Amino acid sequence: MKRRNYKGRELLPLAVSDAARAGDADAAEQVLRYYEGYINKLGRFTTKAAVSTPAWTST
């Protein structure tokens, strides 16, 4: 069977995703490593909500 890829990168197998959802720690680690670049990219952005007054405080 041909391995699928997206933009030259091999996709995460569905079995790994299912195992992570079922609680397999090794599979969850593999999912985190797969999406590490995306997670890091999102972590660089500051949203307006992050710098404004939190909703749970009284103004």
C-alpha positions as CSV (number, residue, x, y, z in Angstrom):
1,M,0.0,0.0,0.0
2,K,1.3,3.4,-0.9
3,R,2.0,5.7,2.0
4,R,0.1,9.0,1.9
5,N,1.8,12.3,2.4
6,Y,0.8,15.9,2.6
7,K,3.2,18.5,1.2
8,G,6.0,15.9,1.2
9,R,5.4,14.9,4.8
10,E,4.1,11.4,5.7
11,L,0.8,11.5,7.4
12,L,0.2,10.2,10.9
13,P,-1.3,6.7,10.6
14,L,-4.9,6.5,11.8
15,A,-4.1,3.5,14.0
16,V,-1.7,5.8,16.0
17,S,-4.3,8.4,16.4
18,D,-6.9,5.8,17.6
19,A,-4.4,4.4,20.0
20,A,-3.6,7.8,21.5
21,R,-7.3,8.5,21.9
22,A,-7.7,5.2,23.7
23,G,-5.0,6.2,26.2
24,D,-1.8,4.7,24.8
25,A,1.1,6.9,26.1
26,D,3.5,5.9,23.4
27,A,1.0,6.8,20.7
28,A,0.2,10.1,22.4
29,E,3.9,10.9,22.4
30,Q,4.1,10.1,18.7
31,V,1.1,12.4,18.0
32,L,2.7,15.2,20.0
33,R,6.0,14.8,18.1
34,Y,4.1,14.8,14.8
35,Y,2.3,18.1,15.5
36,E,5.2,19.7,17.5
37,G,6.1,22.2,14.8
38,Y,2.4,23.3,14.5
39,I,2.1,23.6,18.3
40,N,5.2,25.7,18.5
41,K,4.1,27.9,15.7
42,L,0.8,28.6,17.5
43,G,2.6,29.3,20.7
44,R,4.4,32.3,19.2
45,F,1.2,34.3,18.7
46,T,-0.2,36.6,21.2
47,T,-3.9,37.1,21.1
48,K,-5.8,40.1,22.3
49,A,-7.5,37.9,25.0
50,A,-4.1,36.9,26.4
51,V,-3.2,40.5,27.1
52,S,-6.5,41.9,28.2
53,T,-8.2,41.6,31.5
54,P,-9.3,38.0,32.2
55,A,-13.0,37.3,32.1
56,W,-13.1,36.0,35.7
57,T,-11.9,39.2,37.3
58,S,-14.3,42.0,38.2
59,T,-13.6,45.4,36.5
